[in-house]
Amino acid sequence: MSFLKRLKEKFTTQSDSVSEKFKSGLEKTRTSFSTRVNDLVKRYRKVDEEFFEELEEILISADVGVHTVMELIDQLKDVSRTRNIQNTEDLKSAISETLAGMLHKGDQEGKLNLQTEGMSVILFVGVNGVGKTTTIGKLAHQLKQEGKSVLLAAGDTFRAGAIEQLEVWGQRAGVDVIKHQEGSDPAAVIYDSLKAAKSRNADVLLCDTAGRLQNKVNLMNELEKVKRVIEREVPGAPHEVLLVVDATTGQNAMNQAKTFSQSTNVTGLVLTKLDGTAKGGIVLGIRNELDIPVKFVGLGEKIDDLQVFDPDQFVYGLFSGLEDEEKAE
């Protein structure tokens, strides 16, 4: 049984709602990427150098990233030689299997480092406009649904309306927000939030941070200051530093990920607005080049559209059209 068919079997026997969210959320990427792969397979019956060159172009246009594309193509050439694959139809499943293998780099995909005892502190970083505050609100809702006591820290005191936006999400999720006035010292907000979370025996504290100051150095210094306060008040914290990037910005998202990972100890990625782009390959590029696990992906605007990242679900959502054609043949 091919890899694609195994995925199909796996996800039709599980809860269909998550699979459907990945399928619908990746529709734009699937339409542009998988359709082009299918057309390529139909045009080239034999696996040769020209086939791989065109596949390379398709992957690059999906914003997978040149470095990762080269690695992928080399792996696929090895697979075709090792398995003696000569027909392009037989290579379709190998393409999806190789992509899944790249995303399965460790066991941290989609897993939050939540403490079994005591409070978990999660710090969110990222530039303005990527959906950081929205992600915090959606995660707060998710954690509360799991029965956890959650508190939000309005640490972005620089962006106009940021505190109010977090309060709106706090109301939607049914969790309290600790805040100061706009323009206050973010580290002081985080300090008060930590004290409040301790006194209320909160399970999880989600901390918003600024996404833009006068320059990059100032922003990174501010984040470092906030981190020091957290480390001092809760030894071992923050338990996660999640970088939020907007998938629709393609290679800009990659550049942001590089900048933040160089300056802060990023432990996981959240890719938002994946449903709004045809270039979902950026997930693969960032995961592979920066070796940072993907924890969540945004697949819609509703409060429950923040999905725990599952590499197999992602690949299934990306290739479900190809699997259907395999089935028909």
C-alpha positions as CSV (number, residue, x, y, z in Angstrom):
1,M,0.0,0.0,0.0
2,S,1.4,3.5,-0.9
3,F,2.2,6.1,1.7
4,L,-0.6,8.3,0.5
5,K,-3.2,5.5,0.8
6,R,-1.9,4.6,4.3
7,L,-2.5,8.3,5.3
8,K,-6.0,8.2,3.8
9,E,-6.8,5.0,5.7
10,K,-5.3,6.4,9.0
11,F,-7.3,9.7,8.9
12,T,-10.6,8.3,7.7
13,T,-10.7,6.0,10.7
14,Q,-9.9,8.9,13.1
15,S,-11.9,12.0,13.9
16,D,-12.7,13.5,10.5
17,S,-13.0,17.1,11.7
18,V,-9.3,17.6,12.1
19,S,-8.5,16.0,8.8
20,E,-11.1,18.2,7.1
21,K,-9.7,21.4,8.7
22,F,-6.2,20.5,7.3
23,K,-7.7,19.7,3.9
24,S,-9.8,22.9,3.7
25,G,-7.1,25.1,5.3
26,L,-4.5,23.9,2.8
27,E,-6.9,24.1,-0.2
28,K,-5.0,27.1,-1.8
29,T,-1.6,25.4,-1.5
30,R,-3.0,22.1,-2.6
31,T,-4.7,23.6,-5.7
32,S,-1.5,25.3,-6.8
33,F,1.1,22.7,-5.7
34,S,-0.5,19.3,-5.9
35,T,-2.3,20.1,-9.2
36,R,1.0,21.1,-10.7
37,V,2.7,17.9,-9.4
38,N,-0.1,15.9,-11.0
39,D,0.2,17.7,-14.3
40,L,3.9,17.1,-14.2
41,V,3.5,13.4,-13.6
42,K,1.1,13.1,-16.5
43,R,3.5,14.9,-18.9
44,Y,6.5,12.9,-17.9
45,R,5.9,9.1,-17.8
46,K,9.6,8.5,-17.1
47,V,11.6,9.7,-14.2
48,D,14.6,11.7,-15.6
49,E,16.6,14.8,-15.0
50,E,14.1,17.1,-16.7
51,F,11.3,15.8,-14.5
52,F,13.3,16.6,-11.4
53,E,14.2,20.1,-12.7
54,E,10.5,20.9,-13.2
55,L,9.6,19.5,-9.8
56,E,12.3,21.7,-8.3
57,E,10.6,24.8,-9.9
58,I,7.2,23.7,-8.5
59,L,8.6,23.3,-5.0
60,I,10.4,26.7,-5.1
61,S,7.2,28.4,-6.3
62,A,5.4,27.0,-3.3
63,D,8.0,28.9,-1.1
64,V,9.6,25.7,0.2
65,G,13.0,27.5,0.0
66,V,15.9,26.8,-2.3
67,H,18.1,25.1,0.3
68,T,15.3,22.7,1.4
69,V,14.2,22.1,-2.2
70,M,17.8,21.0,-3.2
71,E,17.8,18.6,-0.2
72,L,14.4,17.2,-1.1
73,I,15.3,16.7,-4.8
74,D,18.6,14.9,-3.8
75,Q,16.6,12.6,-1.4
76,L,14.0,11.8,-4.1
77,K,16.7,11.0,-6.6
78,D,18.2,8.6,-4.0
79,V,14.8,7.0,-3.4
80,S,14.1,6.6,-7.1
81,R,17.5,4.9,-7.5
82,T,17.2,2.7,-4.4
83,R,13.7,1.5,-5.1
84,N,14.3,1.4,-8.9
85,I,11.4,3.8,-9.6
86,Q,11.2,4.6,-13.3
87,N,7.6,5.5,-13.7
88,T,6.6,9.0,-12.5
89,E,3.3,7.7,-11.2
90,D,5.2,5.5,-8.7
91,L,7.1,8.5,-7.5
92,K,4.0,10.5,-6.3
93,S,3.8,8.6,-3.1
94,A,7.6,8.9,-2.6
95,I,7.3,12.7,-2.8
96,S,4.7,12.9,0.0
97,E,6.7,10.4,2.1
98,T,9.9,12.4,1.7
99,L,8.1,15.6,2.7
100,A,6.6,13.9,5.8
101,G,10.0,12.6,6.7
102,M,11.4,16.1,6.7
103,L,8.7,17.4,9.0
104,H,9.1,14.4,11.4
105,K,12.5,15.6,12.5
106,G,11.9,15.1,16.2
107,D,9.1,14.3,18.6
108,Q,8.2,17.9,19.6
109,E,5.9,18.7,16.7
110,G,2.6,19.9,18.0
111,K,3.5,19.3,21.6
112,L,3.5,22.1,24.2
113,N,6.0,21.8,27.1
114,L,3.3,22.1,29.8
115,Q,4.3,21.4,33.4
116,T,2.6,18.5,35.2
117,E,3.2,20.4,38.5
118,G,3.2,24.1,39.0
119,M,2.6,26.9,36.5
120,S,3.6,26.8,32.8
121,V,4.7,30.1,31.3
122,I,4.6,30.6,27.5
123,L,6.1,33.6,25.9
124,F,4.9,34.7,22.4
125,V,7.3,36.7,20.1
126,G,6.9,38.0,16.6
127,V,6.6,41.2,14.6
128,N,3.3,43.1,14.5
129,G,0.6,42.0,12.2
130,V,1.3,38.3,12.2
131,G,-1.6,37.3,14.4
132,K,0.3,37.0,17.7
133,T,-2.5,38.3,19.9
134,T,-5.1,36.3,18.0
135,T,-3.1,33.2,18.5
136,I,-2.8,33.8,22.2
137,G,-6.6,34.2,22.5
138,K,-7.2,31.0,20.5
139,L,-4.7,29.0,22.5
140,A,-6.2,30.3,25.8
141,H,-9.6,29.1,24.6
142,Q,-8.1,25.7,23.7
143,L,-6.4,25.3,27.1
144,K,-9.5,26.4,29.0
145,Q,-11.5,23.8,27.0
146,E,-9.0,21.2,28.3
147,G,-9.9,22.3,31.9
148,K,-6.8,24.4,32.6
149,S,-6.8,27.7,34.5
150,V,-5.3,30.3,32.2
151,L,-4.2,33.9,32.6
152,L,-3.1,36.4,29.9
153,A,-0.3,39.0,30.3
154,A,-0.7,42.1,28.1
155,G,3.0,42.6,27.5
156,D,2.7,44.5,24.2
157,T,2.4,48.0,25.7
158,F,3.7,49.8,22.6
159,R,1.2,49.0,19.8
160,A,-1.9,51.1,19.9
161,G,-4.9,48.9,20.7
162,A,-2.9,45.8,21.6
163,I,-4.1,45.7,25.2
164,E,-7.7,46.2,24.2
165,Q,-7.4,43.5,21.5
166,L,-6.0,41.0,24.0
167,E,-8.9,41.9,26.4
168,V,-11.4,41.1,23.6
169,W,-9.8,37.7,23.1
170,G,-9.7,37.2,26.9
171,Q,-13.5,37.8,27.0
172,R,-14.1,35.4,24.1
173,A,-12.0,32.7,25.8
174,G,-13.4,33.5,29.3
175,V,-10.0,34.2,30.8
176,D,-8.6,37.3,32.7
177,V,-6.0,39.7,31.3
178,I,-3.4,41.4,33.5
179,K,-2.6,44.8,32.1
180,H,-1.0,48.2,32.7
181,Q,-1.5,51.4,30.8
182,E,-0.3,51.8,27.2
183,G,3.3,52.8,27.1
184,S,4.2,51.1,30.4
185,D,7.3,49.0,31.0
186,P,6.5,45.5,29.5
187,A,8.8,43.8,32.1
188,A,6.7,45.3,34.9
189,V,3.5,44.0,33.3
190,I,5.0,40.5,33.1
191,Y,6.2,40.7,36.7
192,D,2.7,41.6,37.9
193,S,1.2,38.9,35.7
194,L,3.5,36.3,37.2
195,K,2.5,37.4,40.7
196,A,-1.2,37.3,39.9
197,A,-0.9,33.9,38.2
198,K,0.9,32.5,41.3
199,S,-1.6,33.9,43.7
200,R,-4.5,32.5,41.7
201,N,-2.8,29.1,41.2
202,A,-3.1,29.4,37.4
203,D,-2.0,26.5,35.4
204,V,-0.8,28.5,32.4
205,L,0.3,32.1,31.8
206,L,0.4,33.3,28.2
207,C,2.5,36.4,27.7
208,D,2.1,38.8,24.8
209,T,5.1,40.9,23.8
210,A,5.9,43.9,21.6
211,G,6.4,43.3,17.9
212,R,8.1,46.6,16.9
213,L,10.2,49.2,18.7
214,Q,12.5,51.8,17.3
215,N,14.9,49.2,15.9
216,K,15.6,45.5,16.1
217,V,18.3,45.9,18.8
218,N,15.8,47.7,21.1
219,L,13.1,45.0,20.5
220,M,15.5,42.1,21.3
221,N,16.8,43.9,24.4
222,E,13.2,44.4,25.6
223,L,12.4,40.7,25.0
224,E,15.6,39.7,26.9
225,K,14.6,41.9,29.8
226,V,11.1,40.3,29.9
227,K,12.7,36.8,29.8
228,R,15.0,37.6,32.7
229,V,12.0,38.7,34.8
230,I,10.3,35.4,34.0
231,E,13.4,33.3,34.8
232,R,13.9,35.0,38.1
233,E,10.3,34.6,39.2
234,V,9.7,31.1,37.9
235,P,12.8,29.0,37.8
236,G,13.0,27.0,34.5
237,A,10.5,29.3,32.8
238,P,9.6,30.3,30.1
239,H,8.7,26.8,29.3
240,E,8.0,27.7,25.7
241,V,9.1,30.7,23.5
242,L,6.7,30.5,20.6
243,L,7.5,32.5,17.5
244,V,4.4,33.5,15.5
245,V,4.9,34.1,11.8
246,D,2.4,34.9,9.0
247,A,2.5,32.1,6.4
248,T,1.2,34.4,3.7
249,T,4.4,36.4,3.8
250,G,6.4,33.5,2.4
251,Q,10.2,34.1,2.6
252,N,9.7,37.1,4.8
253,A,8.4,34.7,7.4
254,M,11.6,32.7,7.0
255,N,13.7,35.9,7.5
256,Q,11.7,36.8,10.7
257,A,12.2,33.3,12.0
258,K,16.0,33.6,11.4
259,T,16.2,37.0,13.2
260,F,14.2,35.9,16.2
261,S,15.9,32.5,16.6
262,Q,19.3,34.2,16.5
263,S,18.3,36.6,19.3
264,T,15.9,34.6,21.5
265,N,15.8,30.9,22.4
266,V,12.7,30.1,20.2
267,T,11.4,26.6,21.1
268,G,8.5,26.4,18.7
269,L,6.7,28.0,15.7
270,V,3.2,29.0,15.1
271,L,2.3,29.6,11.4
272,T,-0.8,31.7,11.1
273,K,-3.1,32.3,8.0
274,L,-2.0,29.1,6.3
275,D,-5.5,29.0,4.8
276,G,-4.9,32.3,3.1
277,T,-1.9,31.4,1.1
278,A,-1.0,29.2,-1.9
279,K,2.6,29.0,-0.6
280,G,2.1,26.6,2.4
281,G,5.5,25.1,1.5
282,I,7.0,27.7,3.8
283,V,6.2,25.4,6.7
284,L,8.6,22.8,5.3
285,G,11.3,25.4,4.6
286,I,11.3,27.0,8.0
287,R,11.1,23.6,9.8
288,N,13.9,22.1,7.8
289,E,16.3,25.1,7.7
290,L,16.0,26.4,11.2
291,D,15.3,23.0,12.9
292,I,12.6,24.5,15.1
293,P,9.5,22.3,15.7
294,V,6.1,23.6,14.4
295,K,3.6,23.6,17.3
296,F,0.5,25.1,15.8
297,V,-0.9,26.3,12.5
298,G,-3.7,28.7,11.9
299,L,-6.3,27.3,9.4
300,G,-9.1,29.8,9.7
301,E,-10.5,32.8,11.6
302,K,-12.7,31.0,14.1
303,I,-11.7,30.6,17.8
304,D,-11.2,26.9,17.3
305,D,-9.2,27.1,14.0
306,L,-5.8,27.1,15.7
307,Q,-4.7,23.5,15.1
308,V,-2.0,21.4,16.8
309,F,0.5,20.7,14.0
310,D,0.6,17.1,12.8
311,P,3.1,16.5,10.0
312,D,1.1,13.6,8.6
313,Q,-2.2,15.6,8.6
314,F,-0.3,18.4,6.9
315,V,1.0,16.1,4.2
316,Y,-2.4,14.4,3.8
317,G,-4.1,17.9,3.5
318,L,-1.5,18.8,0.9
319,F,-1.7,15.7,-1.2
320,S,-5.3,14.5,-0.7
321,G,-6.1,15.3,-4.4
322,L,-3.2,13.1,-5.6
323,E,-4.3,10.2,-3.3
324,D,-7.8,10.4,-4.9
325,E,-6.4,10.1,-8.4
326,E,-4.2,7.2,-7.3
327,K,-7.4,5.5,-6.0
328,A,-9.1,6.1,-9.3
329,E,-6.3,4.5,-11.3
